[in-house]
Amino acid sequence: MFKKYYNLIIIIISFLIIFSLLSCSEDEPAPSFDVKISVIDSSGIFSKIQNGNTGVPKAKVILKSLETGREFIAYTDSSGIAKLLDIQSGSYDILIERIVSPEEMYKATGNNTESLLTGQLTKIFFNPANTIKTIGVNFSKIGTLIFSEIYYNGAPAPPTSYFHDQYTEIYNNTDSVLYVDGIILANVYKDYITDNQYIHSSIVWQFPGSGKEYPIYPGGFIIVAQDAIDHRLSHPKSIDLRSADFEYYNERTDGKDLDNPDVKNMIRIKMNTQFDWNYGVGSDAIIMAKVPDVNALQYDSQGNLLIPISSVIDGVEWIADLNMSKKKLHPSIDVSATGGIPMYSGKSIERKIIRIVGNRAVLSDMNNSLVDFDTLSAPTYRKLH
């Protein structure tokens, strides 16, 4: 009898030990590891400065998790190598930025104009067996006119969800006066992401002006509102857009769109059946382009206007769940997408500041909205954070 109970006790103890070990194993976090990124110069600048050495020192390396959105940041050493610590297995985007100072440019080229070198790799999978990557950097044209903030998300209930207060903020990211005259803003129609020549648009609006009527000064803003009114009168959690520079006024026979006579109207080139240009409060994409003659643009078989990709100045896509398989904007314009915001949460998206030159902020323009943009808790046009 004792032997029978003894064997039973041994079995129970063994079971408890095994269960305990399995529980501990399940609770243990996934192993982390360090990643090394080697940044090499493809521009020729640093090879001249460093007597043939192509490693880029003092470059900012950003590793962004595609699963969690978490960013890891490090800077390269004198050999051009950055070490990022405690990385988990998964897919990442790698982005590199290196500002080349006027002194460095002069030493290499005789030209003392500050420049920017950038590089990026997307969807790179790291695990303990794959921890090293090399990426080249080259000259990057810092965006001239760019979308600096887009408020598409809408004000939350109560009393009800509200989206008529949407607006677009355009920023002059250069040190020169630019003009918005004739520039077009357009949506991106779905199902044409594989077209390498054209953006297909069902909604297109154009800034008025003959060439130099509407300047935007260095570090300055242009605000385009869906309706340039005080929306707080309609929704207590909304905003006042009476000071917008332009608005989309969709003149209709039924008079269902509002017009603020004190704000310049955009020129309607093409509209669908909506009362107004309503951005998607969850997912959408818009572009800014400059074409020689908007009236000479062609149409696709579905009646969408064809805007040459080569004419696009800037473009941004946002996706509610950040599922990149839903992308519709060509990756040459925006390799990823921002967003990840619940609809009608009253939030906005804004470009990050990468540096300050004098009194002017230079905003991130890596053609990668997942990295270029931050989420604001509330819209704040004509202001950078």
C-alpha positions in Angstrom: 0.0 0.0 0.0 2.8 2.4 1.0 4.6 1.7 -2.3 1.4 2.4 -4.2 1.0 5.8 -2.6 4.7 6.5 -2.9 4.6 6.0 -6.6 1.5 8.2 -6.9 3.3 11.0 -5.0 6.3 10.7 -7.2 4.1 11.0 -10.3 2.3 14.1 -8.9 5.6 15.8 -8.0 7.0 15.1 -11.4 3.9 16.5 -13.1 4.1 19.7 -10.9 7.8 20.1 -11.8 7.2 19.7 -15.5 4.2 22.1 -15.3 6.3 24.6 -13.4 9.1 24.5 -16.0 6.6 24.9 -18.9 5.0 27.9 -17.1 8.3 29.5 -16.6 9.3 28.9 -20.2 6.0 30.6 -21.4 6.6 33.6 -19.1 10.2 34.2 -20.3 10.4 37.1 -22.8 11.7 36.4 -26.3 15.5 36.8 -26.4 16.8 40.2 -27.4 20.0 40.9 -29.4 22.1 43.8 -30.8 22.0 44.9 -34.4 24.9 46.5 -36.2 24.2 48.8 -39.1 27.1 49.8 -41.4 26.5 53.1 -43.2 28.5 53.7 -46.4 28.8 56.7 -48.6 27.4 56.4 -52.1 27.7 60.2 -52.8 31.5 60.4 -52.9 31.5 63.2 -50.3 33.0 61.3 -47.4 35.4 59.3 -49.5 36.9 62.6 -50.5 37.0 64.0 -47.0 38.3 60.7 -45.5 40.9 59.8 -48.1 38.9 56.9 -49.6 37.2 55.7 -46.4 33.5 55.4 -47.3 32.2 54.8 -43.8 29.8 57.7 -42.7 30.4 59.0 -39.2 27.7 60.7 -37.0 24.8 59.4 -39.2 21.5 59.0 -37.5 20.2 55.5 -37.8 16.5 54.8 -37.1 15.2 51.2 -36.8 11.4 51.1 -36.7 9.5 48.0 -35.9 6.7 47.2 -38.4 4.9 45.1 -35.7 4.9 47.6 -32.8 5.9 50.9 -34.3 8.7 51.3 -31.7 11.8 53.2 -32.9 15.4 52.5 -31.9 17.9 55.3 -32.6 21.7 55.3 -32.6 24.5 57.2 -34.3 27.4 55.8 -36.3 30.9 55.8 -34.9 34.0 57.1 -36.8 33.9 53.9 -38.9 30.3 54.4 -39.9 28.9 51.6 -37.7 25.9 52.0 -35.4 24.9 49.5 -32.7 21.3 49.2 -31.7 20.7 47.4 -28.5 18.0 45.0 -27.2 16.3 44.3 -30.5 13.5 41.7 -30.8 13.1 39.4 -33.8 10.8 40.9 -36.4 10.5 43.1 -39.5 11.9 46.6 -39.5 12.4 49.7 -41.6 15.9 51.2 -41.5 16.3 54.9 -42.2 19.5 56.9 -42.3 20.0 60.7 -42.1 23.3 62.5 -42.2 23.4 66.3 -42.5 26.6 67.3 -44.3 27.8 70.7 -42.9 28.8 73.6 -45.1 32.4 73.0 -43.9 32.3 69.4 -45.0 30.7 70.2 -48.3 33.4 72.9 -49.0 36.2 70.5 -48.2 34.8 67.9 -50.6 33.4 70.1 -53.4 34.3 73.7 -52.9 30.6 74.4 -52.4 29.5 75.4 -48.9 25.8 74.6 -49.2 24.5 72.4 -46.4 23.2 69.0 -47.8 21.4 65.9 -46.6 22.4 62.3 -47.2 19.7 59.7 -46.7 19.2 56.0 -47.2 16.6 53.4 -46.3 15.7 49.8 -46.4 12.3 48.4 -45.8 10.9 45.2 -44.4 14.2 43.9 -43.1 13.8 40.8 -40.9 16.2 40.6 -37.9 16.7 37.7 -35.6 19.6 36.3 -33.6 21.1 34.8 -36.7 20.7 37.9 -38.8 21.9 41.0 -37.0 24.1 42.9 -39.5 23.1 45.1 -42.4 24.9 47.5 -44.7 23.1 50.5 -46.2 24.3 53.2 -48.6 23.4 56.9 -48.4 23.2 59.5 -51.1 22.1 63.0 -51.6 18.4 63.6 -50.9 16.4 66.5 -52.2 14.8 68.0 -49.2 11.1 68.4 -50.0 10.3 71.9 -51.3 6.6 72.2 -50.6 5.3 69.4 -48.4 2.3 68.3 -46.5 3.2 69.3 -42.9 -0.1 68.4 -41.2 -3.3 66.7 -42.3 -6.3 66.7 -40.1 -8.5 64.0 -41.5 -9.6 62.1 -38.4 -12.7 64.0 -37.4 -14.1 65.2 -34.1 -15.5 62.6 -31.7 -19.0 62.2 -30.4 -20.9 63.3 -28.4 -23.0 65.0 -29.7 -22.1 63.2 -33.0 -19.1 62.3 -35.1 -18.0 65.2 -37.3 -15.7 65.5 -40.3 -16.4 68.8 -42.0 -13.5 70.4 -40.2 -10.8 68.6 -42.1 -7.9 70.6 -43.4 -4.5 70.3 -45.1 -1.4 72.3 -44.1 1.3 72.9 -46.7 4.8 74.0 -45.6 7.7 75.6 -47.4 10.6 73.4 -46.3 13.3 75.5 -48.1 15.1 78.8 -47.6 13.5 80.4 -50.7 10.1 82.0 -51.4 7.9 79.5 -53.3 4.4 79.9 -54.9 1.4 77.6 -54.8 -0.1 79.1 -57.9 -1.4 76.4 -60.3 -0.4 73.5 -58.0 -3.0 70.7 -57.8 -4.1 68.6 -54.9 -5.7 65.2 -55.7 -6.9 62.0 -54.1 -5.5 58.6 -55.0 -8.0 56.2 -56.4 -7.6 52.5 -55.4 -6.4 49.6 -57.5 -3.7 51.4 -59.5 -0.7 51.1 -57.2 1.2 49.0 -59.9 0.9 51.9 -62.5 4.5 53.3 -62.5 3.5 56.3 -64.7 0.3 57.8 -63.3 -1.7 58.6 -60.2 -5.4 57.9 -60.9 -7.5 60.6 -59.3 -11.3 61.0 -59.0 -11.0 64.3 -57.1 -8.7 67.1 -58.3 -8.5 70.7 -57.1 -6.1 73.5 -58.2 -4.7 76.6 -56.5 -5.7 79.8 -58.3 -3.0 82.3 -59.5 -1.0 83.1 -62.6 2.4 82.2 -61.2 3.5 84.5 -58.4 0.3 85.6 -56.7 0.3 83.3 -53.7 3.7 83.1 -52.1 4.7 80.9 -49.2 7.8 82.1 -47.4 10.5 79.9 -46.0 9.1 78.1 -42.9 5.6 79.4 -43.8 2.3 77.7 -44.1 -0.7 77.5 -46.4 -3.9 76.1 -45.0 -6.6 74.5 -47.2 -9.9 73.8 -45.4 -12.8 71.6 -46.4 -15.0 74.5 -45.1 -13.4 77.7 -43.8 -15.9 78.3 -41.0 -16.0 78.2 -37.2 -16.8 74.6 -36.8 -17.1 75.0 -33.0 -20.6 76.4 -33.7 -21.6 72.9 -35.0 -19.5 70.7 -32.8 -18.0 71.8 -29.4 -14.9 69.6 -29.9 -14.1 71.0 -33.3 -11.9 74.0 -34.5 -12.2 77.4 -36.0 -11.0 77.4 -39.7 -12.0 81.0 -40.6 -8.4 82.0 -40.9 -7.6 79.3 -43.6 -6.0 80.6 -46.8 -8.1 78.5 -49.2 -11.1 76.3 -49.1 -12.7 73.6 -51.2 -16.0 75.2 -52.3 -17.9 72.8 -54.4 -20.5 75.0 -56.0 -23.7 73.1 -56.7 -27.2 73.9 -57.9 -28.6 72.5 -54.6 -26.3 74.9 -52.6 -25.3 72.1 -50.1 -21.7 73.2 -49.8 -20.7 76.2 -47.7 -18.7 79.1 -49.0 -16.8 81.6 -46.8 -16.6 84.7 -49.1 -13.6 86.0 -47.1 -11.5 82.9 -48.0 -10.1 82.2 -51.5 -11.7 79.2 -53.2 -9.7 76.4 -54.8 -10.5 75.7 -58.4 -12.5 72.5 -58.9 -11.0 70.4 -61.7 -12.7 67.1 -61.0 -15.1 66.0 -58.3 -17.1 62.9 -57.7 -20.6 62.9 -56.3 -19.7 64.1 -52.9 -20.9 67.5 -51.6 -17.3 68.3 -50.7 -13.8 66.7 -50.7 -14.1 64.6 -47.6 -10.9 62.8 -46.8 -11.2 59.3 -45.5 -11.4 59.5 -41.7 -9.7 56.1 -41.4 -7.6 55.5 -44.6 -6.8 57.6 -47.6 -4.0 59.2 -49.6 -3.5 62.6 -51.2 -0.9 64.1 -53.5 0.4 67.5 -54.5 1.6 68.0 -58.1 2.6 70.6 -60.6 1.7 70.0 -64.3 2.2 72.3 -67.3 -1.5 72.3 -68.2 -4.1 70.6 -66.1 -6.6 70.7 -69.0 -4.3 68.6 -71.1 -4.3 65.7 -68.6 -5.8 62.4 -69.9 -8.4 60.1 -68.3 -8.4 56.4 -67.6 -11.2 54.0 -68.6 -13.0 54.6 -65.3 -13.0 58.4 -65.8 -10.2 59.1 -63.3 -7.8 61.9 -64.2 -4.2 60.7 -64.9 -1.5 62.7 -63.1 2.1 61.8 -64.1 4.0 60.5 -61.1 7.0 62.5 -62.3 4.9 65.7 -61.6 4.2 64.8 -58.0 5.8 67.2 -55.4 4.6 65.3 -52.3 2.2 62.6 -51.3 1.0 61.1 -48.0 -1.0 58.0 -47.3 -2.7 57.0 -44.0 -4.1 53.6 -43.1 -6.3 53.0 -40.1 -4.8 49.7 -39.1 -1.4 50.2 -40.7 -1.9 47.1 -42.8 0.5 48.0 -45.7 -1.2 45.4 -48.0 -3.9 48.0 -48.3 -1.6 50.7 -49.8 -2.8 52.5 -52.9 -0.2 55.3 -53.2 2.8 54.4 -55.4 5.8 53.5 -53.1 8.1 55.9 -55.1 6.0 58.7 -53.5 5.4 57.1 -50.1 7.0 53.8 -49.3 4.7 53.1 -46.4 1.9 54.9 -44.6 1.1 56.7 -41.4 -2.1 56.4 -39.5 -3.1 53.8 -37.0 -5.6 56.2 -35.5 -9.2 55.2 -34.6 -11.8 57.1 -36.7 -13.3 60.2 -35.1 -10.8 60.5 -32.3 -10.0 64.1 -32.9 -6.3 63.5 -33.7 -4.1 64.8 -36.5 -0.8 63.8 -38.2 2.2 66.1 -38.4 5.7 65.8 -39.9 8.6 65.6 -37.5 11.2 68.3 -37.2 14.7 67.0 -38.1 16.6 70.2 -37.4 16.4 74.0 -37.0 18.2 76.3 -39.4 18.1 79.8 -38.0 14.4 80.4 -37.2 13.2 77.8 -39.7 12.4 74.2 -39.0 13.4 71.6 -41.6 10.9 68.8 -41.6 11.5 65.1 -42.3 10.8 64.1 -45.9 12.1 60.5 -46.3 9.1 59.6 -48.6 8.2 57.2 -45.7 5.2 58.5 -43.8 5.5 55.8 -41.1 8.7 57.5 -40.1 8.1 61.1 -41.3 4.9 61.7 -39.3 3.9 61.8 -35.6 0.4 61.7 -34.2 -1.0 64.8 -32.5 -3.6 64.6 -29.8 -5.4 67.5 -31.5 -5.1 69.5 -34.7 -2.9 72.6 -34.4 -2.5 74.3 -37.8 0.2 76.9 -38.4 2.2 75.4 -35.5 5.0 72.8 -35.4 5.9 70.6 -32.5 
